[in-house]
Amino acid sequence: MTRQLGESGVLTLPEELRSRYRLKEGELFTLLDLDGVFVLSPGVSVVAKRAAEIERLREEAGLAVEDLLVGLDDTRQGLYAETYGTES
């Protein structure tokens, strides 16, 4: 199926698909870019929702990403040793 990109980047889904999947105006979609192959999926990705929530909490706490990474390697090595009885 071929579709033409309209003004302001609007892409119209055919009525057949909108009807088949009960899609309504204003419905949210997740758009994945897989190195130039676009996948459009109805709904919001759970991963995207969680990532946005984590980002919001990080900003509210006034933390930089680097702050979250402090001690990560030590924690990873400790968990590895605990699980496998040796260091990685």
Residue pairs with C-beta under 8 A, 6 or more apart in sequence:
1 14
3 11
3 12
3 13
3 14
5 11
6 12
13 23
17 23
18 24
21 42
23 42
27 42
28 42
28 43
28 44
29 40
29 41
29 42
29 43
30 40
30 41
30 43
30 44
30 45
30 48
31 38
31 39
31 40
31 41
32 38
32 39
32 41
32 45
58 65
58 68
76 88
77 87
77 88
80 86
80 87
80 88
81 87
81 88
